[in-house]
Amino acid sequence: MRFVVPTGNSASPKWVIRADRSAASKPLLAGPIRRVGDVPEDASLRSSESDPFDLIVRDALIVVGGVARRCDIGVAGDLITAVGPKLRSSAPSLDARGNLVVNGLVESHLHLDKSRIADRCAVGDGSIDEAMAATRRAKPTFTEADVYERARQTLLECVLHGTTRVRTHVEVDPLVELRGLDGVIAAAESLRAAVDVDICVFVQDGLFNNPGTDELLVAALARGVKAVGGTPYADTEPIRHIHRIFELAAEFDVDVDFHLDLSQLPEPRFAEVVCEETAARGWEARVTVGHLTQWSMLPPATFAVLGDRMVDLGIGVVVLPATDLFLMGRTSTFAKPRGVLELADFVAAGGKAAIATNNVLNPFTPYGDCSLVRMANLYANICHLATPEELSACFDLVTRNAADVIGISNYGIAVGNHADLVALDGASTAEVVARVAAVRWVVKNGRQSVRGAGAELLGPHDMNGAGSDASSL
């Protein structure tokens, strides 16, 4: 009962639950794409021999409108200027060798400032309350230099795994003041040639129960960050918390990004309040909500009602599989809830949705390597997804759908778009997710930023060759 189709009756929900699983009979990794030879000539993909190129990507497998084709990609400056077969140019080239080439992966929800503090925070019962308390105790020890080093290391891992765009949430409150923000800004600046970082300043430990936090939010927003957010469930006045975040968004003309409805209990829920405030403020298509674990425990028809409202308002949903799976079900001795909201129905109804990393090596998620492909694979496992269509949809949640959620326009392999390119060791998006395919190289703004280094099997003659130390193997 996973698939849904939009209906044309505006008086009823847009979603119709359908139990048709005929797609499951298809070969797992065939991929929902036609053979290359079936692709008609498309004027938008023709090369222009007069274009000057600074870089040519040779023999790339790209997918446009569900159709795969082998082609070259011409880059001038930081833009894609031509896509077509065998482009004529003497410019430097990168050989994709028939591997899948996509726009850079998009990390839509990441905590750089509190990443890599697991060594400072013991995990006991693994609850949300414990994780928040442990982080609260650690924050006074954060210095700008400390945050910079940890955030940079985490951001570097994102880059090496093919991510070229990141939205990061940075806490401000009297315990950490603006030190986390300063450290993250410095880390982002140090890697700006390899990744674009947008910052959402947010409240983790409450607003109205935490005097001085509001003033720090205002100070952070005055520095030109792109979004503001909060955690209503952590505040003594959650409704007022939501209203204040929207007030600040309107004052500084920034987007809103909430941590929302993170619990394994069905009540209370605040997504409806966010919908009401979005409509009242005219903030359509500028609001994102992360987690929604509570909604994963409700009947599909109940979520469909809220989903219709969120689709109409353009509110994006970001599911955070690693954290939500780790934190949920702690009090259950059997039949543990997973807490990961399945997005297929919401996306099929026209909703904006993504999956993201969230936390790395801290009390909320004491593991992680910043690979969005691995996160897509984890999500597929949790939600029992296996067909080519389902696996390809998982990949969309860390690429084009994620770009839509955080407001990135002109995303995709097309003339005029930014030359942020990633070559992945696979022949389809479904295969990339199924195998957690490796990154071969990355181009950021028209310039190669990453060269993948894969393991190589050595034969006996290699082990005994010059410069080898067979005894160490």
FISEFI-80120 format. One line per 4 residues: number of its first residue (from 0); their letters; for each residue x, y, z of C-alpha. Coordinates in steps of 0.02 Angstrom, whole numbers, plus 32768, in hexadecimal, padded with zeros to 4 digits. Layout:
BEGIN
NUM = a = X:Y:Z | ...
***
This chain:
BEGIN
0 = mrfv = 8000:8000:8000 | 808F:8075:7FD6 | 8063:80C2:7F2F | 7FEA:8150:7F19
4 = vptg = 7FA9:81B1:7E85 | 7F68:8264:7E83 | 7EAD:8276:7E67 | 7E53:8303:7E0F
8 = nsas = 7DCA:831B:7E91 | 7DF8:83B6:7EF5 | 7D72:838D:7F76 | 7DCA:82ED:7FAC
12 = pkwv = 7E7E:82C6:7FDE | 7EFA:82C6:7F4E | 7F39:8219:7F7F | 7EED:8173:7F51
16 = irad = 7F3E:80E0:7FAA | 7F62:8055:7F2E | 7F9F:7FA6:7F53 | 7FDF:7F84:7EA2
20 = rsaa = 808E:7F39:7EAF | 80A0:7F02:7DFA | 8143:7F63:7DED | 8191:7EE7:7E65
24 = skpl = 819A:7E66:7DD9 | 8219:7ECE:7D78 | 82D4:7EA7:7D81 | 831A:7EFE:7E1B
28 = lagp = 83A4:7F65:7DCC | 8366:7F78:7D1B | 8339:802C:7D3F | 829D:8087:7CFF
32 = irrv = 82F8:80CB:7C66 | 82F8:80A5:7BAC | 838D:8067:7B4A | 8403:80EF:7B0F
36 = gdvp = 83DA:80C9:7A5A | 8322:80F2:7A7A | 8345:81A6:7AA9 | 8305:8224:7A27
40 = edas = 836F:82B9:79F9 | 8348:8349:7A6F | 8375:83FA:7A3B | 8397:8428:7AF0
44 = lrss = 8423:83A5:7AF4 | 847A:83D1:7A51 | 8529:8413:7A5C | 855F:84B9:7A18
48 = esdp = 8609:84A8:79C6 | 8626:8562:79D7 | 861D:855B:7A95 | 86C6:8571:7AE9
52 = fdli = 86E1:84EA:7B6B | 874F:84EB:7C05 | 8729:8435:7C2C | 86DB:83A1:7BD1
56 = vrda = 8690:830C:7C2C | 869D:8279:7BB5 | 862C:81E0:7BA8 | 85B5:820D:7C35
60 = livv = 8515:81AD:7C54 | 848F:822D:7C7D | 83D5:821A:7C9D | 835E:829E:7C58
64 = ggva = 82A4:8287:7C6E | 82BB:81D0:7C9B | 8323:81B0:7BFE | 83DB:817D:7C08
68 = rrcd = 845A:81AE:7B86 | 8516:81AD:7B71 | 8559:8258:7B45 | 85DB:82DE:7B66
72 = igva = 85C2:8376:7BD6 | 8613:841B:7BA9 | 863C:8497:7C32 | 866D:854E:7C22
76 = gdli = 8693:85AB:7CC2 | 861D:8568:7D46 | 8590:853B:7CCE | 855E:84A9:7C62
80 = tavg = 855F:84EF:7BB2 | 8544:8454:7B47 | 8505:83A3:7B58 | 8513:8330:7AC3
84 = pklr = 8571:82A4:7A6D | 862C:82B4:7A4D | 8641:836D:7A6A | 86D3:83B6:7A09
88 = ssap = 874F:840A:7A7B | 8805:8408:7AAD | 87DA:843D:7B5F | 8812:83D2:7BF2
92 = slda = 87A0:833D:7C0A | 875E:82C6:7C8E | 872E:8217:7C56 | 868F:81D6:7CA9
96 = rgnl = 86A9:812D:7C52 | 85EF:8111:7C40 | 85CA:812B:7CF8 | 8535:818D:7D36
100 = vvng = 8553:8248:7D40 | 84DA:82B5:7DA4 | 84D5:8360:7DF1 | 8528:836A:7E9B
104 = lves = 84CB:8315:7F29 | 8466:8386:7F9C | 8470:837A:805B | 83D1:83D0:8098
108 = hlhl = 83E3:83BA:8155 | 848A:83AB:81AF | 84CE:83E1:8259 | 8582:8414:823D
112 = dksr = 8597:8472:82E1 | 8575:83DD:8352 | 85BC:8353:82E4 | 8649:82E5:8325
116 = iadr = 862B:82FD:83DF | 8602:8246:8403 | 86A5:8236:8463 | 8665:82BB:84DC
120 = cavg = 85B7:8274:84F4 | 8591:81C7:8538 | 84F6:8170:84F4 | 848B:811B:8578
124 = dgsi = 83D3:8102:8554 | 83E4:8150:84A6 | 834D:81BF:84BC | 832E:8269:8470
128 = deam = 832F:82B8:851D | 83D7:826A:8543 | 8422:82A3:849F | 83E5:8355:84B9
132 = aatr = 8426:8358:856C | 84D1:8314:8539 | 84E1:8395:84AF | 84AA:841D:8527
136 = rakp = 8537:83ED:859D | 85B5:83ED:850F | 8587:8495:84C1 | 85E0:8504:8541
140 = tfte = 8683:84AE:850D | 866B:84DE:8456 | 86E7:855E:8418 | 86EA:85AA:836C
144 = advy = 8789:8549:8344 | 8740:84A7:8386 | 86A1:84B9:831F | 8708:84E9:8287
148 = erar = 8772:844B:8290 | 86DF:83D5:82AB | 866D:8429:822C | 86F6:842F:81A9
152 = qtll = 871C:8376:81BC | 8663:834A:81AB | 864D:83BF:8118 | 86E6:8376:80C3
156 = ecvl = 869A:82C8:80D1 | 85FD:830A:807E | 8665:834D:7FEE | 86C4:82AA:7FD8
160 = hgtt = 861E:824E:7FCC | 85E0:82BC:7F3E | 857C:8341:7F9C | 858D:83F0:7F53
164 = rvrt = 84FF:8449:7FAF | 84D8:8448:8069 | 8458:8496:80DC | 849C:8490:818C
168 = hvev = 843F:84B7:822D | 84A3:8518:82AF | 846C:852C:8363 | 846C:85D4:83BA
172 = dplv = 8444:85E8:8473 | 8497:862F:8510 | 8501:8591:8526 | 8558:859A:847D
176 = elrg = 852C:864E:844D | 856B:866C:839B | 8609:8602:83A5 | 85BA:8572:8346
180 = ldgv = 8583:85E9:82BD | 8630:8636:82B0 | 8684:858D:82A6 | 860D:854B:8220
184 = iaaa = 861E:85E9:81B7 | 86DB:85D6:81BD | 86D2:851D:818F | 865D:8541:80FD
188 = eslr = 86D0:85CB:80BF | 8767:8556:80C3 | 870F:84DD:804D | 86A9:8558:7FE6
192 = aavd = 86FF:8521:7F45 | 86B9:8472:7F5F | 860E:848A:7FB0 | 8587:850E:7FC7
196 = vdic = 8548:851C:807A | 84A7:8570:80AF | 848E:858D:8169 | 83ED:857E:81CC
200 = vfvq = 83FE:85C3:827C | 838B:8569:82F2 | 8357:854E:83A7 | 8376:849F:83ED
204 = dglf = 834D:84B3:84A5 | 82B6:8525:84A0 | 8299:85DD:8488 | 8223:8620:850D
208 = nnpg = 826B:85AD:8593 | 831B:85E5:8565 | 8333:86A1:8584 | 83B0:86F6:8512
212 = tdel = 8395:867F:8480 | 8323:86F4:8420 | 83A4:877E:8420 | 8429:8706:83DF
216 = lvaa = 83B6:86CE:8353 | 839F:8782:8320 | 845B:87A0:8323 | 847A:8705:82B9
220 = larg = 83F4:8733:823A | 843F:87E1:822B | 84DC:878E:81E6 | 8481:8754:814A
224 = vkav = 845B:869C:8166 | 83DA:864D:80F1 | 835D:85FD:8169 | 831C:85F7:821C
228 = ggtp = 82D4:8564:827A | 82A6:851A:831F | 826D:8482:8382 | 81BD:84A4:83C4
232 = yadt = 81B6:83FF:8423 | 8248:8439:8492 | 81F5:84DC:84C6 | 817E:84FB:8557
236 = epir = 8116:8564:84DD | 811E:8504:8438 | 8095:8564:83DD | 80E0:860C:840A
240 = hihr = 818A:85C5:83D7 | 8147:85A3:8328 | 80FA:864F:831A | 819C:86A5:834E
244 = ifel = 8205:8645:82CF | 818F:867D:8245 | 8197:8730:8286 | 8255:872D:8278
248 = aaef = 824C:86DF:81CB | 81DB:876C:8190 | 8247:87F2:81E0 | 82E7:87B4:818D
252 = dvdv = 8296:876A:80F0 | 82DF:86BC:8108 | 829D:860B:80F7 | 825A:85A4:8188
256 = dfhl = 829B:84F6:81B5 | 8253:849E:824F | 8282:8400:82AC | 81D3:83C0:82C2
260 = dlsq = 816C:8337:8314 | 8201:82CF:834A | 81B8:824E:83C1 | 8175:819D:83C3
264 = lpep = 80D3:81D6:8413 | 8044:820E:83A2 | 801E:82AE:8404 | 8038:833F:840B
268 = rfae = 8061:836B:8356 | 808A:8417:8312 | 8092:8401:8255 | 7FE0:8442:8245
272 = vvce = 8012:84E2:829F | 80A4:84FA:8227 | 802C:84E6:8195 | 7FB7:8569:81DD
276 = etaa = 8044:85E4:81FB | 808E:85C7:814D | 7FE9:85F5:80FD | 7FCA:868A:8170
280 = rgwe = 8078:86D2:8151 | 8079:86B1:8096 | 8115:8646:80AA | 80E3:85C3:802A
284 = arvt = 8174:8561:7FDE | 81E9:85AA:8062 | 81CF:852E:80F1 | 8221:8487:8115
288 = vghl = 8201:840D:81A3 | 8276:8382:81DA | 8257:82DC:8232 | 8197:82C6:8240
292 = tqws = 81B6:8220:8298 | 810B:822C:82EB | 80B8:822B:8240 | 810B:8185:8215
296 = mlpp = 809F:8136:829C | 7FF8:8174:825C | 7F83:8121:81DE | 7FAA:8154:8129
300 = atfa = 7F00:81A9:8116 | 7F26:821B:81AA | 7FCD:8251:8162 | 7F7B:8268:80B8
304 = vlgd = 7F0E:82F5:80FD | 7FA7:8352:8140 | 8008:8324:80A4 | 7F88:8377:8034
308 = rmvd = 7F98:8416:8099 | 8056:8412:8092 | 8055:83F2:7FD7 | 7FE3:8488:7FBC
312 = lgig = 8055:84F7:8026 | 80F7:84B7:7FDA | 813A:8480:8084 | 81CF:840C:8071
316 = vvvl = 81E7:836F:80DA | 8294:832C:8105 | 82A2:827E:8150 | 8340:8256:81B2
320 = patd = 834E:8198:81B0 | 83EB:817C:8218 | 83B8:81EC:82A9 | 8300:81C0:82A8
324 = lflm = 8325:8105:82A4 | 83A5:8115:8330 | 8337:817B:83A6 | 828E:812A:838D
328 = grts = 824E:808B:83E1 | 82BD:809A:847A | 8232:8073:84F5 | 81EA:7FE1:8492
332 = tfak = 8224:7F31:84BC | 81DB:7EE9:841B | 8188:7F27:8379 | 81F4:7FC2:8384
336 = prgv = 81B8:8058:831D | 8233:808F:8298 | 8201:8146:8298 | 8230:8160:81E1
340 = lela = 81A5:81AF:817B | 818A:815E:80D1 | 8187:81E7:804D | 8146:818F:7FB1
344 = dfva = 8091:81C4:7FCB | 80C0:8277:7FF0 | 8133:8286:7F59 | 80B4:8234:7EE5
348 = aggk = 8035:82B7:7F1C | 80AD:8342:7EE9 | 8104:8360:7F8F | 81B5:839F:7FA3
352 = aaia = 821D:8321:8004 | 82CF:82EB:8029 | 8336:827A:8097 | 83D1:82BB:80EF
356 = tnnv = 845D:8290:8168 | 8430:82FF:81FE | 84B0:82CE:8283 | 855D:8281:8276
360 = lnpf = 85BB:8231:8307 | 855B:8283:8395 | 84DA:824C:8418 | 844B:8258:839B
364 = tpyg = 84A3:81E7:831D | 8548:819C:8358 | 8580:816A:82A9 | 8582:81A9:81F6
368 = dcsl = 85F6:81C9:8163 | 8594:8255:810C | 856B:81E8:8074 | 84C0:8219:8031
372 = vrma = 84C1:8180:7FC0 | 84D3:8114:805C | 8445:8175:80AD | 83D7:8153:8015
376 = nlya = 8404:809A:8025 | 83D9:809B:80DF | 8332:80EC:80BA | 830E:8069:8035
380 = nich = 8332:7FE0:80B4 | 82C2:802C:8139 | 8230:8047:80C1 | 8242:7F9E:8069
384 = latp = 8264:7FEB:7FBE | 82AD:7F7C:7F37 | 826B:7F9D:7E87 | 82CD:800A:7E0E
388 = eels = 8248:8092:7E1B | 824F:8091:7ED9 | 830D:8094:7EE2 | 8317:811F:7E61
392 = acfd = 8299:8182:7EC8 | 830D:816F:7F5E | 839A:81BB:7EF8 | 8329:824C:7EC7
396 = lvtr = 8314:8272:7F81 | 83CC:829F:7F91 | 83D9:82F7:7EE8 | 8352:8354:7E88
400 = naad = 82C9:8344:7F0B | 833F:837E:7F95 | 8372:8412:7F29 | 82BB:8441:7F18
404 = vigi = 82A0:8437:7FD4 | 8326:84B7:7FFD | 8303:8527:7F69 | 838D:84FC:7EEF
408 = snyg = 8359:8528:7E3E | 83A1:84F1:7D97 | 83CF:8446:7DD9 | 83FA:83BC:7D5D
412 = iavg = 846C:8395:7CCB | 8433:8419:7C51 | 847A:84AE:7BF3 | 847D:8548:7C61
416 = nhad = 8483:84EC:7D08 | 8515:84F2:7D80 | 85A2:847A:7D57 | 8598:8417:7DF9
420 = lval = 85B3:8365:7DBE | 85CF:82BE:7E14 | 8602:821C:7DBF | 85C2:8182:7E1C
424 = dgas = 85F8:80CF:7DFE | 8553:8090:7DB8 | 84E8:807F:7D1D | 8445:80C1:7D68
428 = taev = 8407:8121:7DFE | 83B7:8081:7E3F | 845D:8026:7E37 | 84B7:80B4:7E8E
432 = varv = 8440:80A7:7F23 | 843D:7FEA:7F28 | 84FC:7FDA:7F27 | 8526:807A:7F86
436 = aavr = 858E:80A4:7EEE | 8633:80FE:7F02 | 865B:81AE:7EC7 | 86D7:81B2:7E37
440 = wvvk = 86EE:826E:7E2E | 8697:8312:7E54 | 8693:83B6:7DF4 | 865D:8452:7E52
444 = ngrq = 8639:84F2:7DF2 | 8693:84AE:7D59 | 8730:8478:7DB4 | 8760:83C9:7DEE
448 = svrg = 875A:83C6:7EAB | 8762:830C:7ED5 | 87BC:8278:7E89 | 8779:81D3:7ECA
452 = agae = 87F2:8151:7F0A | 87AF:80A1:7EFE | 87FE:8004:7F48 | 885E:7F99:7ECD
456 = llgp = 887D:7EDD:7ED7 | 8935:7EB2:7EC1 | 8971:7E0F:7E76 | 8A09:7DAD:7EB2
460 = hdmn = 8A7B:7E03:7E34 | 8A43:7EAC:7E77 | 8A65:7E7D:7F2B | 8B17:7E4B:7F00
464 = gags = 8B38:7EE0:7E90 | 8BAB:7F72:7EAD | 8B75:7FDE:7F3D | 8AFD:7F5C:7F84
468 = dass = 8B0C:7F12:8031 | 8ABA:7E68:8023 | 8ADC:7E42:80D9 | 8A67:7ECE:810E
472 = l = 89D2:7E85:80AF
***
